[in-house]
Amino acid sequence: MRSRWVGPDGYAIVPGLFGDRQVLRVERHGRHLADCFSVDEVARFVDLADLCEVVSLRP
């Protein structure tokens, strides 16, 4: 199951890999904006308090 957090204005944060390093990928309306190496970097794009985790439920 893949984690994903969404926020206002079409922002989405998804985990990813940059080389062999784990990153938090920031997207807006489906377009890639940045690969962030820390939560502080993500906070430059979106207020962390506004993010909600999307949970996929199995049928």
C-alpha positions in Angstrom: 0.0 0.0 0.0 1.4 3.4 -1.0 1.1 6.4 1.4 -0.1 9.7 0.1 -0.9 13.0 1.8 -3.1 15.6 0.1 -3.6 19.3 0.9 -5.4 22.3 -0.3 -4.9 23.8 -3.8 -4.1 20.5 -5.4 -1.0 19.6 -3.4 0.0 16.0 -2.9 3.0 14.5 -1.1 4.1 11.0 -2.0 7.2 9.1 -1.0 9.7 8.4 -3.7 13.4 7.6 -4.4 16.1 9.9 -5.6 19.0 7.7 -6.5 19.3 5.5 -3.4 17.8 8.1 -1.0 14.2 8.4 0.2 12.5 11.6 -0.6 9.1 13.3 -0.2 7.9 14.2 -3.7 5.8 17.4 -3.8 3.2 17.5 -6.6 0.5 20.1 -7.5 -2.4 19.2 -9.7 -0.4 16.1 -10.8 2.7 18.0 -11.8 6.0 17.3 -10.1 7.3 20.4 -8.2 10.2 19.1 -6.0 11.9 16.2 -4.3 12.4 17.1 -0.6 14.9 15.4 1.7 13.2 16.7 4.9 9.8 17.6 6.2 11.1 21.2 6.6 11.6 21.4 2.9 8.0 20.2 2.3 6.8 22.9 4.6 8.1 25.5 2.2 5.4 24.4 -0.3 2.4 23.6 1.9 1.3 24.0 5.6 1.9 20.6 7.2 -1.2 21.0 9.4 -3.4 21.1 6.3 -2.2 17.7 5.0 -4.5 14.6 5.3 -3.3 11.1 4.7 -5.2 9.2 2.0 -5.9 5.6 3.1 -6.6 2.9 0.6 -9.0 0.2 1.9 -8.9 -3.3 0.6 -12.2 -4.6 -0.8 
